Amino acid sequence: MLRPTEGTPEHLHYLLTHFILRKGHAPKLEQLARLAGQSVERTAKSQHQLEEMHGVILEPGTSRVWSLHPFALIPTAFWVSSKGRGWWANCAWCALGIGAALKKEVRIVTRDGAEGDPLEFTVDKGRASLPHLLMHFPFPPAMWWENPYCPCGNILFFSSEKKIEEWCERHGRPKGAVLSMEKALALAEAWFGDYASPKWRRKTPRDAAKIFEELDLDSEFWKFPDEFR
């Protein structure tokens, strides 16, 4: 299988993703440099280029990986497992995204609105064992990178629209877009399906707009800013 050109940010993304898939955590910079077959200095530069592309989130002021969407590298309200391995996900969408990237059955463990009754279900071949669940996006794409943890961390699963409304009122969050599980799975596949592939490239605003249009998502809410990288 053809890999991305060595030394590029895309190559580091490929190496990071497969290390996390195998180990459940990110490599240290020195490990990543050895995997990439290049100096620590060059690897650090490529890693920061990947961060500028929003392909990775580093701990502030360091070269340590904090998050590589859809994988969270700190404990979260979403645990995703498959065949004896497991990973934290940043949000509900990322939890589905891990399954889309793996191309395997996954089990997702979380809570209703990240605070209510436990939710545990499987996803396999684009189908969820709890098909009635909803996925809520409080914030539109235009706000995603103002602070990636706030918009991302608030994308949650809910068992009913009433619970979404109550949750928004209780936590002072806007009621944004509500997706059925069927549409949520389709969005995860379209967005994250290539994340473990050597063909991965960061999506452009045009790429994102095409995905949202094909899924018939509300054009006003899902409008991507032109400066998105």
N, C-alpha and C positions, 0 to 999 in steps of 0.2 A: 504494500500500500504506500502510495506516494505521501511523503510528509512535507510540511511547510519548509521553506528555505531556512536552513540553520542560521541561528543568530538573530532572527527576526522576532518581534513581539508575538506573532502568531505561533512561531515554533515554541516559545516559552509557554504560551497558553496550552498547547498540546502536551508538553512535558508535565506541566503543573497538574492538568486535569487527570492525566493517567496515573500520576503519583498519588493524588488524592483518592482516586478510585481504588487503588491497590492498598494504600496505607491508612486512609481515613484522615490524614492530616497533610499539610503542605511541607515540602522539603525546606531545609534551611538554605540560605543563599549559596553557601559553599557546595551543598549537595546538588542544587540546581545547576550550578556552574559545571560540575563534573558531568551531570547528565547531558548538558548542552555542549560539552566538549570545548569550553571557552573559558576565558579568565573571569574571575569574580567581578572585576570592574566592568567588563563588557556585559556580563549577565545582569548586573545591577542597573546599568543604563537601559538595557532592553526591557527589564522589568518595570522601570519607571515610565518607559514609553508605552508599555501595555497599560499601566495605570492611567496615563493621560487619555488613552482610548476607552477608558472605563471597562477594560477587559479584566481588571483585577483591582481589589482594594487593599492597600497596604496599611499597616499600623502607622499612625502619624509619625513622621520623622525617622522611619526605619525602612528596611527592605523585607520585613516579615509580612507574610501574606495574612490578611485579616479575613478576606472573603474572595472567593472565585465563583461568581454566580454560575450555576444555582447552588453551589456548596457554601455553607457557612462554616467557619473554622473556629467558632466559639459556640457554646451551648445556646440553643434557641428553643422555641416552643414546638419545633417540628423535627421529628426523627424519622428518617427514611432508611429502610433496610432491604437487603436482597441477598439471598444465598449466603448468609452468615456474615455479611459485611454491612456497615451502616455509616450514615453521614447525617449531620445536621443540615437543615435547609434554612435559608433566610426567611422564607415566608411560604404561604400556601402555593403560590405560583411556582416558586423554586422547588417545592416538594414534588409537585407534578413534573417539573422540569428535570429533576434527577432521573425519574423513570423514563422520560423522553430521551434523555442523553444515553442512558444505559441500554435501552431497547430490551429491557427485561422486566419481569414482574417485580413490583416493589410493594412494601407494606409501609403505610404512613401512620404515624401516631402523633396526635395533637389533641386539642380541646376545642369545643364549640366557642368560637370567638377568642381563642387562646385563654379562656378563663372558666368556661362552663363545663358541661359533661364531657368525659373523654370521647374522642373520636378515633377509631382505629379501622382502617380499611385498606384494601389492596387495589392496585391498578395494574392491569395487564391487557396488552393489545388494544390500548385506547379505551378501555372500559373500567369503571370503578365499581367496587362492591357496595358503595353507598352512593348511588346515582342521584339521590335527591339533594345532596349537599350543594350549597351555593358558595361562590368565591367573590369576595368584596374587595374592590380597589377604591379606597377613599380618595386617593390623590391621582390626578391625571399624569400622563407621561411627561408633560412639560415641567413637572415639579420633581421628577424622579431623582435627578442628580443635584438638586439644591442641597439635599442631605440624604444620601441613598438609604440610610438605615431607617429614617422615619417613614418615608413612603413605602419602602419595601417591607419593613417589619409590621406594617399595619394591613398588609394583604393577608386576609384570614379566611378560613372556612367557617360557614355557619349552617345550621340546620333549618333555618327559616328566614324569610325576609323581615318578619317581625323582630327577630333577635338582632338582625343587623341594625334596624332602626333604634332599638333600645340601646344597643352597644354604642352607636354613634352619639346618642343623647348623653349617655353616661360618661363617655370619655372625651366629649367635645370634638369629635371627628366629623368631617363632612360625609354625607352619604353620596358616594360617587357611582361607580359602575358595578352592577351586580351581574355575574355570569353564572349560567347553569353549569353543572359539572361537565356536561357534554362539550359546551363551548370552552370551558376552562381547559379541558384536556386538549382540545384542538389548538388553542393558543399556546399551550406548553409545548406541544409537538412542533408547531410552526416556528417557535422562538428558540427552543433549546434542543431541538432534535439533532443538530449538527455540532453540539458543544464538545463532544468527545471525538469528533472527526478531524482528520488532518486538513479537511477543507474549510474548517471554521474561519470565518472572517467577521469582524465586528459589524453589526447591522447599521446601515446608513438610515437617515430619515426616510428616504424613498423606500428602502427595504421594509422598514417598520410600517409605513403607510400602506404598502401593498398587502402586508399580512392583515392589518386591521380591516382594510376594505374587503378582502376576500372572506373574512369571518363576519362581515356585516356588523362591525362594532360602531358605536355612535361616533361620527366623525368629529364632532365638536370636543367631546371628552378625550378622545384618543389622538388628537392632533399632536404631532411631534414638532418640537422647535427645530428650525432650520440649522441652528448652531449645534444640534446634538451631534456628538462624535461617537 
